[in-house]
């Protein structure tokens, strides 16, 4: 374990160590002018790709990351599990994007967090480990025209990726997950909750009392429906990210992988023509808009892993996209791919809180009150345990479908790919948790977080200008369809039924004032329009599709109508998975690594 005061020393060691792989901040210091593979983005997928490709000692790999190091004097925010929600937005770890005004949310402009750091959003997210429903992978395979993406065929990669470890508090995890569904030798650490709370027994009692909330021993079985113990990417008292699991070990052990960070890719450039198609094996990059531009080429492939915002932005800056849109910002079109930046999907989230009859210390800790906060930090510092060492959001999560006789489904149809895929998510928090409200200055609370996980709303990523250092225009269109709003209303009503169970008698004392008018559908809609935001899951802006006239990449994730580029990140999913999205990205990156290896024997 590493106490808080030791983190700064650990940070210095990242730069002071005698690395085998070279680490650069200055592009002029790169020791080579050509690499076999150039991976753009040291995020969730990019670090998997870079690590797996560098397993072949004959290949030379360069990783280029726009963001900062995951080490430093302030790295507590992205290392200590409880601090995860503070890592973004409005920090140096975040791109600090904002959206356009969201018409369904009272025209509010929202922050749109994405990780600007080694590890990408795996370094700044809430660490939730959900594989999502098997139906979604099977749908991916069908749309992409490649049965290698089915759940059954991906399951070996799931096991390969994961290293399940005991919970930090050492409690008996029997019955809290299904051991034979998990991996124990992979790079990415996962675990069950490391700090049990006073609401855990009440949550479980509700699953016994009310049939609509069944217990599911393991939501990572391919069938996530029901209430499960939450699993997180945590080992002991520290976050496990793609940087700690994949990138740093590769740099420490291999001399054929280099890292260039705090340097932004400004575009891909054409290096030739093959079979009448443009070849993009060149990368241009710079440290800032006023800094010199540098160029490198990859002898084999460029792997674009910049995420659902960054990937379409780089493609469009390179002349790849909808021609008229590119011309409107002064970019010469080279590849006509109209769906670049389209099809943006995201999960809207709305918290609902109740006052409770409790002396729990979570709310004082959330407010930073003394001595509660100092006591919790002291336990973390001296023992590496307690609330601060655990995922602070929830110990239990749930996924549900609307009932078959739901008027919502009768009116709008069912967009999900199968009966295992949920319509909405809930998470049960022992305290006042929110992504949009002000935390009250007193009181103790219960929170249920509600998320629409099978949305039909579709948004866009477009260029604001030809300046690669200008943020793109992000319009997720959250809750823009009647279906999505109706599902959110049903999710909140479900939350209200959950807390009405006898298990909460004497504990829940009343709804929090913000939600006082949520007794009618109209009141719930008003509440949602005020407090909904993104759960930070942008996906599907460079979607895979077997149809040559649709999508952006093919079934092997190769860029269509061009050569030399493969895309591996959340942007390639045709439909957003029904759950937290970091795990599906890890999974597809593992298989993509083998696809690339097979392409270059």
N, C-alpha and C positions, 0 to 999 in steps of 0.2 A: 504494500500500500504506500501511497505517496501523500503525506499531509499537505495542506494548503501552502504552508510556508516553504515547502520543498519544490513547489511547481516552478518558481522563478529559476531555481538552480537547474531544474530539468530543462527549462527553456533554453538556457545558455548552452547546455550540452548538445542540443541539436546542431548548433552552428560550430561548436568547438570540437566535436568528435572528429576522428579521422575517418571520414566517409569514404567508402569505396566508390559509390556512385557520386558524381559531382553535383553540387548545388550552387546555382547562380542566381543573383539578382540583376546583374548587369549583362544584357544580351551580348555586348562586345566581347565578353570573356568566354563565350562558348568555345569548347575545345575542338569542335568539328563543324564542318559546313554541310554535311549530309548525314542523315540517319536513315535506318531502314523504316522505322515507324515514328511518326510525330503524333503524339496524343495531345489534343487540345482540351484542357480542363482537367485539373487534379481533384475532381469531385467523386461522387459515389461510384459512378461507372468508370471514369477515366483512370482512377488508381487501380481498379481491378484489372483493366486492360493492360496498363503499363506493367504491373507486377507479373501478370501471367505471360505476357510476351517476352519479358526479360528473363524468363526461365530458360529460354533458348540462348546459350552464350554466344551463338554466332550472330545474333541480331542486336543492333544498337537502337535504343529507344530514347526519345526525348519527350518529356512532359512539359507543357507550357501552361502556366496558371496565372490568371490575371490578379488573383487576390494575394493576401498576405500569408505569413507563416501561421501555423496553428500553435506555435510556441510564443513565449514572451511574458513580460511581467503581468499582463492582463489576461493570460490564457485561462485563468480560473473559470471564466464564463463558459468556455467550451469544453472544459475538462470535468468540472464538478457537476454531477448529474442534476442536482436540484437547481443549479443556475441556468440550465438550458434555455428556459423561456426568456432569460434576460440577454441572450446572445444576439438577438435580432428583434426588431429592426433598430435603426439609429445607433449602430455601433460600427467600429472599424472591421468587424467580421462580416458585414452585410453589404450588398450592392446598394441598398437603400433606394430601391425602386419605389415608384408610386403608380397607381392605376389612373385611367381616365375616370371621370365621374360615372358611378354605377347607378343606372336609372332605377333598378329594382331596390336600391338601398338609399333612397332619398337623395340621390345624386351625390353621395359621399365619394370623395377621393380617398382611396385606401393605401396604406403602406403595403408593399408587396415583397416580403423578405425572401432573399436568396443568399446562400452562403458565398462570401467573398474571401475565401480562406482555403488553405490546403485541407482537403476533405470535403469541400463544398458544403452543401446543406447537410451532409451527414455529420458535420462538425457543429452545426447550429440548430438542428431539429430537436424534437422532443424525445428522440431515441426509441420510439415505438417500433417494435419488430412484428409486423404482420405480413404474412405471405399472400393474403387475400384468397379469394375463392378460386378453385380449380377451373370453374366455368370461364373465367376471364382469360386464362392462359390458352384454353382450348379455342376460345374466340380469336385470340391473337393469331394462333396457328392457322385457323381457317381463313382469316382475312389476308394474312401474309403469304398463304400458300405454302407453308412449311411446317410439317407436323413435328419438327424438332422443338417447337415452342409450346407443345401441349404440356399440361401439368405432369403427366406420367413421364414424359421424356425429359422434362426439366428437373424432376425430383433428385436425380443424382447430383446435379449442380447445387441444389438447395443444401444437401448434406455436405457437399464439398466446401461450401462457403462458410458454414456455421461452426462455432465452437461454444456449445452450451456449457455454462459453469454454474456452480451452486449459488444461491442468493447470498448477498453480502452479509446478511445477518445470520446466516447458517441455519435458518429454520427448515424443518422437514417439508420438502416440496412434493411429497407423495400426493397424488390426486389433483395437483395443481397444473400439471401438464402431462403429455404422453411421451415418455422417454424415447420410444423407438421411432418417433417421427423427427428426431433431431440429430444434428451432427455434433461431434465431439473433438474433431481434429482440424477444423477449418481456421482461417485467420480471424474471422469476425466473431467477437465474443457476444453472447446473449445470456440473459438470466431473467429469473422471476423477481418480483418485488423484494427489495432489500430492507424494507421497513414496513411492518404490518401496522394497520391503523384501526381506530375504533369503529369505523363503519364497515370493515370487511365482513364481519359476521352478519350485519344487517343486510348487506348486499346479497350474501349467499342465502340468507333466510328468505329474502324476497323471491329468489329463484325457486324455492320450495313452495312458497305460498301462492304465487301467481303463475299460471301456466303459460302466459304470453312471454315470460322471461325465463326460459329454460337455462339450466347450467350446461355449458359446453366445456369439457375437460381441457381441450386444446384448440384454440381458434386457428392454429397453423396446420391443421390436418388437411386443408383444402376445402373444408366446410366450416366457415367462421361463425355460423349463426348461433346465437345464444350469448350468455354471459360467461366470460372466461377471465382467468387471472392474466394480467397483462405481462407481456414479455418485452424486454428492452435491450438495446445494444449497450450493455453495461457490464463491466467486469470489476468486481470489488467496488471501490469508491470512485471509479473513473469511467468516463464515456469511451466506447469503442467506436471509432470512425473509420472511413476508408483510408484516411491518412495514417492512423496508428496501426490499422490491421494490414494494409497492403503497401502503401508508399514507403514509409520509413523502413520497414524490414527489407524491402527490395534495395533501397539506397544503401542500407547498412551492409548488405551481403553480396552485392553484385557490382561489377565495374562497367556493365554495358547499359546502364540506365542513368540518364542525367535529368535534373530538374531545373527549370528556369521559372521563377515565380515573380510576382509583382510586375508582370509583363503581359500586356494584352494583345491577343491576336486581332489584327485589324482587318484582315481578309485572307482568303485563299486566292492563289493566282494560278492561271493556266500555264502548264509547262509543256503542252504538246497536244497531239490529237491521235486517237486510236480508234480504228474502225469508224471513222467519221464523227466520233464523239470527243468533246473537249476533255483533256486530262488536267486534273487539279492535284498536283503533288507539291505545290509550293505554298509556303506560309509566310505572310508578312506580319511583323509584330513590332511593338514599341512600348516604352514605359509610360508615355503620356502623349497627349495630342501635340505637344511641342517638341518631343524628343525625336531623335533620329529613328528612321524605320530600318528594320533588318529583315533579311530574307533567308529562308532555308528551304531545302527540298527533302522529301522522303523518297527513298528509292523504291519502296513497296507501297505503303498506304499512309494516308492521313486518317486518323481516327478522331472524329469530332464528337466530343463529350462535354459540351458546354452547357447542357441543360435545356429545358423547354423554352427559356427566354434567350439565352446566349447562342444556342445553336442556330435558330432561324435568323437571328440578327447577323451572325457571321456569314451565313449563306447569302443573305440578301446583299450585304456589303460586297460580296464576291461576284455579284451579277447573277445570282441563282434565285429565282422566284418568279413572281407575276410581273411580266415585262412593263406594263404601264405603271405599276406602282414603283418599280425601280427607276424608271425614267423621271417620275415626278420628283424624285430627290436627287436627280443628277447622276444616277448609276447606269452604266451601259449594260443591258441584259445580255447574258451569255447562254444561260440555260433556262428554258421556259418550264417552270414548275410552280403553277399557281397556288398549290396548297402549302407552300412554305409559309409558316407563321399563322396558318389558319387552323381551325379545329382545336383551339386552346380549351382545355378542360381543367376544372379545379373543383375542390371540395369546399363548399361554404360551411361555416361553423357558427353556432349560436349557443352561448352558455346560458344556463338557467340556474338561479340560486335560491336557496331557502335558508332562513334563520334556524338555528338549532339550539337545543338545550344541552350545552356541552362546555367543558373546560379545556377542549383540545388546544394544543399549542401551535397547530399549523397556521391559523390566522395571525397570531402575533408574530410568527416567523415571517410570514408573507409580508407583513407590514414593517418588518425590521425592528420590532419592539424589543426593548431590553427588560429582563435579562434573557428572554426566550431565544432571540437570535444569537446572542453571544454564546449561550449554553450549547445551542445546536452546532455552531461553528467550532466550539472547543471540542465537542465530541468528535467532529469530523477530523479536526487537526491532530488530536492526540490518539484517536482510535481508528480513524477511517471508517466510521460507522454512523448510524443515526439517520434522521430525516434528510440531512444535507447530502448524504452519500447515495440517496435513492432517487428514483424518478419521482419528482414531487407532484405530478399531475394526478395520477390515479393508480390504484392497484388492480382495478377491474375495468374491463372494457366489454362492450357488447355490440353485436351486429344483428339487425333484424330486417325482415321483409314485411311489406304491407300484406295483410291477409288477402287470400285469394278473392274474397268477395268485396274488396276495397272499392269504394266509389272512385277513388283516384285512378286505380288501374282500369276500371270500367270506362272512365272518361278519356284517359290519355294513353292507355296501353302500357305495356311493361318494357322498358328499354334494356333490362338486364339480360345477359347471355344465358342464364340458366337458373335453376331453383336454389342453388347454393349461394348465389350472389345477393348481398344485402342491398336494401334501398337506403338504409340510414344506420348510423353509428351512435352509440352513447358511451360516455366514460364518466365514472362516478368519483368525484373528488372530495376529499376530506378537508374542505376549506373553500375560500372564495377564489375561484380560478376564472380568469377572463382573458380575452385577447382584445377587448374593445372598451370595457367600462373602467371607471375609476374604482380602485379597491376601497371599500369603506374603512373609516378610521377606527371603528370599534365593532365588536360582535364576533360571533362564530357562525360558520356557514357550511352548508352542503351544496355542492355544484354538480349538475349533470350537464355535460357537454354534448350537444346535438350536432350531427354532421350529415349532410346529404352526400352519400358516397356513390350513387349512380345517377349523376346529373345529366340532363339533356341540354343544358345551356352550352353554347359554344362561343368562344371569344377569339381574339386575334393578337398577334405580335406584329407590329409594323415599324418601319423606320421613321424616325423623326427627321433625320437628315442623313447625309452621306458621311458625317463625322462618326467614326467608330467609337469615339469616347462620349458621345451623346447617348443617353439612355433611350431605348426604344419606347414606342407607345404601347402600353400594356392595357388591354381591355378584356378582362376575363368574363365579363357579362354574368357575374354571380347572381344566381336565383332569377335569371331573366325569363325563364319559361314558367308557365302556369304549373307544369308538373313538378318542377323543383320546389317552388314555393309550397305547393300542396303537400309534398313529402316532408318538408321542414315543419309545417304545421302539425302533421301527424306525429313526427318525432317528438315535438314538444308536448303534445297531448299524452304520448306514451310515457314521457318523463314524469308528468304529473300523476299518472296512474301508478308508476313505480313508487313514488314517495307516499302514495296513499295506502300502501300495504301496511298491515298491522306491525310489520317488522320495524316501522319507523314511528310507531306510537310513542309519545313522550319524548321523542328526540327532535323531530321536525316540528317547529312551532309556527311556521308561516312562510309564505312566499316573500322573497325580497322585493323591496319597493319598486325597483325598475320593472318588474314583471307583474305588478298588481292588476293590470288589465288583461291578463292572458286567460281569462275565463271564457272567451268566445274566440271563434276562428278569426274574426276581424281584429280582435285585440291582439291575438298572436301574430298576425301578419304585420300589424303596426310595430310590435316589439321586434320582430325579425328585421324589418326595414331599418330600424334604428341601430341594432346591435350586431348584425351579421357581418362577418369578414371572411377572409381566406384562412384556411388551415395550412396554407403554404405548400400546396401540392400541384403546381402547374405541370401539365402533361400534354402530349399528343400533337405538338406543333410541327413535327416532321414525320408523319405517320407512315408505317409500313403498309404496303398493299400489293397484292399479287397482280392486280389489274395495272397494266402498263400506263394507263391513262389516269390513274388515281394515285394519291399518296405522294410521298417524297423518297422513300427507300423501298427496296424490294425485300423479299423474305430473308435474305442474308444480310440485310441492313446496309446494302450498298446504295449510294446516291444514284438516283435514276438519271438517265440521259447524260451521263458523264462517267468518267473513270477516275480512280485514285482516291476516292473518299468513301469512308464508311461512317455511319452515325450510330453511336451506342450511348444512349441515355434515355431519360423518361420521355423525350419528344417522339420516339418511334412507336410508342404504344398506340394502336388505332383507337382504343377506348380506355379511359382511365380505370385502373383497378379499383375495386370496391373496398378500400381500406387505406391505411397509411402506406405511403408509396416508396419508401427507401428500399425495402426488402425486394420488391419486384425488380427494381433497378439493379441491385446486386446480382439477382438471379440471372437476368438476361445478359448482364455483362460477363458472367462466368461462361455461359454458352457461347457468346459472341467471341470470346477469346479463343475458344477451340475452333470456331468457324474460321477465324483469321489464320490460325496455325495450319489448318487443313488447306487453306488457299495458297499457302506459301511453303510447300513441303521442302 
